[in-house]
Amino acid sequence: MLFVGARAAFAHEFKAGDLEIEHPWSRATPAGAKVAGGYFTIINKGSSPDRLLVIASDISEKAELHEMGVKDGVMTMRPVSGGLEIPPGGKVALKPGAYHLMFVGLKRQPKQGEKFPATLTFEKAGSVTVEFEVEGMGETGDTDMDHAE
């Protein structure tokens, strides 16, 4: 029981209107890297859809929403145009190998153990500033224990 309580103390969630943004995280990057990924889950507790439209952070020149997929055995990555819809009562996970953010033109290298802010702007919920926790280069985001401090 104590473990569960301690874990709850490290919750890393943010709210914007009917939306909850769970555990924004990124990976540390090697020296000279020009891009970094960003990951989190958006839960829509409302009765109408919302849409992630814009991402901005001082860590990079720009931030883009991308989608990865595999077609005919070839992995592709492409920018998402028109934003990302979060259905009412649903959730969308931004994770490695799927939808994710790309911080392009890094102004500095994210280092493991650091945090950096980014502002997410939604069509209905407006803007919210979240903090991305920087994890190790090989992290996958698969387990809750990866995110414990």
C-alpha positions in Angstrom: 0.0 0.0 0.0 2.8 2.4 0.8 4.2 1.8 -2.7 1.0 2.8 -4.4 0.7 6.0 -2.3 4.3 6.9 -3.1 3.7 6.3 -6.8 0.6 8.6 -6.7 2.8 11.3 -5.3 4.8 11.3 -8.5 1.9 11.6 -10.8 2.8 13.7 -13.9 -0.5 14.9 -15.3 -1.8 18.2 -16.6 -5.3 19.4 -17.4 -6.9 21.6 -20.1 -10.7 21.8 -20.1 -12.0 18.3 -20.4 -8.6 16.9 -21.4 -6.0 15.2 -19.2 -2.4 15.0 -20.5 -0.6 12.1 -18.8 3.1 11.8 -18.4 4.8 13.9 -21.1 8.3 12.5 -21.7 11.2 12.6 -24.1 14.5 10.8 -24.5 17.9 12.2 -23.9 19.7 12.9 -27.2 23.3 12.4 -28.2 25.6 15.4 -28.8 24.8 17.0 -32.1 21.3 15.6 -32.5 19.0 18.1 -34.2 15.7 16.4 -33.2 14.0 14.9 -30.2 10.7 13.0 -29.7 7.9 13.8 -27.4 5.3 11.4 -26.0 2.2 11.5 -23.8 -1.4 10.3 -23.6 -4.4 12.6 -24.0 -7.7 11.6 -22.3 -10.9 13.4 -23.3 -13.4 13.2 -20.4 -15.8 15.5 -22.3 -18.8 14.8 -24.5 -17.4 16.4 -27.7 -14.2 15.9 -29.6 -11.2 18.2 -29.3 -8.1 18.6 -31.5 -4.4 19.1 -30.7 -3.4 21.9 -33.1 -0.1 23.5 -32.1 2.9 22.5 -30.0 5.6 25.0 -29.0 8.8 24.7 -26.9 11.8 26.8 -26.2 14.0 23.7 -26.5 13.6 23.7 -30.3 13.0 26.0 -33.3 9.7 24.2 -34.0 7.7 21.2 -32.9 5.6 19.0 -35.2 3.1 16.3 -34.8 4.1 13.2 -36.7 2.6 9.7 -37.4 4.7 6.6 -37.9 3.4 3.5 -39.7 4.4 0.5 -41.7 3.2 0.0 -45.2 4.4 -2.9 -47.4 7.1 -3.6 -44.8 8.5 -0.1 -44.9 8.3 2.2 -41.9 7.2 5.7 -42.8 7.0 8.9 -40.8 5.0 11.9 -41.9 3.7 15.1 -40.4 0.1 15.2 -39.4 -1.8 18.1 -41.0 -5.0 19.6 -39.5 -4.2 18.5 -35.9 -4.9 15.3 -34.0 -8.5 14.6 -32.9 -9.2 13.3 -29.4 -12.6 11.6 -29.5 -15.1 12.2 -26.7 -14.7 9.7 -23.9 -11.6 8.4 -25.6 -7.8 8.7 -25.5 -4.9 9.0 -27.9 -1.4 7.8 -27.0 1.6 9.6 -28.5 4.3 6.9 -28.2 7.3 5.6 -30.0 6.3 4.0 -33.3 3.0 5.8 -33.6 1.8 9.4 -33.2 4.5 11.5 -31.6 5.9 15.0 -31.4 9.2 15.9 -33.1 11.1 18.8 -31.5 13.0 20.0 -34.6 16.1 22.2 -34.6 17.1 21.6 -31.0 18.6 24.6 -29.3 20.1 22.3 -26.6 20.3 18.6 -25.9 17.7 17.2 -23.5 19.6 15.4 -20.7 18.3 12.5 -18.7 16.8 13.6 -15.4 15.9 17.1 -16.7 12.5 18.6 -17.5 11.6 21.1 -20.2 8.3 22.9 -20.8 6.2 22.9 -23.9 2.8 24.5 -24.7 0.1 22.4 -26.2 -2.8 24.2 -27.9 -6.1 22.5 -28.4 -9.1 23.7 -30.5 -11.6 23.8 -27.6 -9.6 23.4 -24.4 -7.1 26.1 -25.3 -3.5 26.1 -24.3 -1.7 24.3 -21.5 2.0 24.2 -20.6 3.3 20.8 -19.7 6.7 19.6 -18.5 8.4 16.8 -20.5 10.5 14.5 -18.3 13.7 13.5 -20.0 14.4 9.8 -19.7 17.3 7.7 -21.0 18.1 7.3 -24.7 16.8 3.7 -24.8 13.5 4.2 -22.9 10.4 2.9 -24.5 7.7 4.3 -22.2 6.3 0.8 -21.8 6.2 0.5 -18.0 5.1 2.8 -15.2 8.3 2.0 -13.4 10.3 3.7 -16.3 8.7 6.9 -15.2 9.3 6.8 -11.4 11.6 9.4 -9.9 
